[in-house]
Amino acid sequence: MKFIIFFITFSQLSIASVLLSDNKSPSWMIAADEETTSEINEENFHSIINEVTSLYIQEGINQQRSLVIRVADWQVPYYSAWARYEDENDLYTINFWGGFARIPTMTERGFALTVCHEIGHILAGEPRLTLKHSDKMSAEGQSDYFASSKCFKKYQQNFPFPLEVELNPFAASKCLDKFTDSEQLDLCLQTAKAGSDLAAVLSFHGQVENSHFETPDLTEVEETINNSYPSIQCRLDTFLAGALSEYGKNEDLRPKCWYKQD
């Protein structure tokens, strides 16, 4: 398998080239008729959701967790994607509003990783949320790690993105140092790219400073973060850790910035 790597700095990925200066919507929503630099349109919004989910229907059955797409509404302008357990129907659902997919820095890789994250809430296992009515769902950090270590790589194998990867050189060097097998290397590079793309979306959405592969969150938590999001930097670190885990093996590289090993 041949691949080409184009190096660019993460700061180039994380700043939206279109800031919606002329749009009339509030900063937390983007209407369906507004133009942004997002790579997601109505067609691939639905196709990516359906493709990623199709890969995990059987796993949901194996875990006795009926996985369904409850909401995939391109027209809704708000920023949101979520998973929940419907006790009344005994269903685990994933849900997406179009506004989130239209954030200017969103890419197809980043959106596929988003879908993987929501599936992770259902299938990624422990650690789980401990909040009442949510304790059947995996924690945010666990969902991120599942998304990058397993789900996105499975998606890349079945619905491959182009071999050319525009990636920060620090992250690329980590992949190159870890893997000599061309397939594992490509999965690492592609996943790290997806992680950087999604972290840029999270930074834009949260209106916070951009995170960088070169500046990991050095925090070591005393207890696993179960019921809230880790920092965006920690989430980027988790995406890279998942990229660097060997696909097909249960290699535990979960970062200490959110995960406390027993």
Secondary structure, 3 states (H helix, E strand, C coil): CCCCEEECCHHHHCCCCCCCCCCCCCCCECCCCCCCCCCCCHHHHHHHHHHHHHCCHHHHHHCCCCEEEEEEECCCCECCEEEEEECCCCEEEEEEEHHHHCCCCCCHHHHHHHHHHHHHHHHCCCCECCCCCCCCCECHHHHHHHHHHHHHHHHHHHCCCCCCEEECHHHHHHHHHHCCCHHHHHHHHHHHHHHHHHHHHHHHHHCCCCCCCCCCCCCCCCCCCCCCCCCHHHHHHHHHHHHHCCCCCCCCCCCCCCCCCC
